[in-house]
Amino acid sequence: MKFLILVFLLASFNAFACLNLEGSLAVDGELFKFNQKCDNAKKYSFPLGNFILNMTVEPGNGKIHPVIYSVHEKKGITLTLVTKGDDELTEGTTKEIYAKGEENQPNTIIILKLKNI
């Protein structure tokens, strides 16, 4: 009986850690959408056309989670940094991040919505 209770408790803790990240990336007039189940403190890479969005959602206080992002452009076999930064996401709300591009790089708009599943 104790073992069964322990299994149910461990299964319920994993359910609270699951988040769904959906959003879009707009760079140079191109729009890319993504939808991904994610875990806290794991790095995710989204290949979106010629761009790669790297993102990590950190565990936060309550419903507010810090997010660290970077956008790179693929040019042949080289990667060029377009922009990088960090912000905070609140579960259930949409966040628009206007990121200034690095020198000689375009500005980027990242729209994110984080949901607890």
C-alpha positions in Angstrom: 0.0 0.0 0.0 2.8 2.4 0.9 4.6 1.6 -2.4 1.4 2.4 -4.4 1.0 5.8 -2.6 4.7 6.6 -3.3 4.2 5.8 -7.0 1.2 8.0 -7.3 3.0 10.9 -5.5 6.0 10.6 -7.9 3.7 10.5 -10.9 1.8 13.6 -9.8 5.1 15.6 -9.2 6.1 15.0 -12.8 2.7 16.3 -14.0 3.3 19.6 -12.3 6.7 20.1 -14.0 5.3 19.9 -17.6 4.9 23.1 -19.5 3.8 23.8 -23.0 5.6 26.5 -24.9 4.0 27.9 -28.0 4.9 30.9 -30.0 6.4 32.5 -33.1 9.6 34.0 -34.3 9.7 36.9 -36.8 13.0 37.9 -38.4 13.5 39.8 -41.6 9.8 39.6 -42.6 9.7 35.8 -42.1 7.4 34.3 -39.6 7.9 30.9 -38.0 5.6 29.2 -35.5 6.4 26.4 -32.9 4.7 24.4 -30.2 6.7 22.4 -27.8 6.2 20.6 -24.5 9.1 21.6 -22.3 10.7 20.9 -18.9 12.3 23.5 -16.7 16.0 24.1 -17.1 16.4 22.2 -20.3 17.8 23.8 -23.4 15.6 23.6 -26.6 16.7 24.4 -30.1 14.1 25.2 -32.8 15.3 25.1 -36.4 13.1 27.6 -38.2 14.1 28.1 -41.8 17.5 29.7 -41.9 17.3 30.6 -38.2 17.8 28.6 -35.0 16.0 29.7 -31.8 17.7 28.4 -28.7 15.7 28.7 -25.5 15.7 27.7 -21.9 12.8 28.1 -19.5 14.1 28.2 -15.9 12.1 27.2 -12.9 10.6 30.3 -11.4 8.6 31.6 -8.4 5.0 30.6 -8.8 3.7 31.3 -12.3 6.6 33.5 -13.4 9.5 31.8 -15.2 12.7 33.4 -16.5 13.5 32.5 -20.1 16.9 32.8 -21.8 17.0 32.9 -25.6 19.3 33.3 -28.5 18.7 33.4 -32.3 21.4 32.4 -34.8 21.3 32.5 -38.6 22.7 29.6 -40.6 24.9 30.8 -43.5 26.4 27.8 -45.2 28.3 26.0 -42.5 28.6 28.9 -40.1 26.2 30.3 -37.5 25.9 34.0 -37.0 24.4 35.4 -33.8 21.4 37.5 -34.6 20.2 38.4 -31.0 20.3 37.0 -27.5 18.7 38.0 -24.2 16.5 37.0 -21.3 13.0 37.9 -20.1 10.2 36.6 -17.8 7.2 34.7 -18.8 4.0 34.4 -16.9 2.0 31.2 -17.3 -1.2 31.7 -19.3 -0.3 35.1 -20.8 1.2 36.0 -24.1 4.6 37.8 -24.0 6.0 39.8 -27.0 9.7 40.2 -26.9 11.2 42.8 -29.2 14.9 42.0 -29.4 17.4 44.4 -31.0 19.7 42.6 -33.4 23.5 42.5 -32.9 25.6 44.8 -35.1 24.5 44.5 -38.8 21.8 42.0 -37.8 18.0 42.4 -38.1 15.7 43.0 -35.1 13.6 40.1 -34.0 10.1 39.7 -32.5 9.5 36.6 -30.4 6.0 35.9 -29.2 5.7 33.3 -26.4 2.9 31.7 -24.4 3.6 29.3 -21.6 0.9 27.0 -20.3 1.1 24.5 -17.4 -0.2 21.1 -18.5 
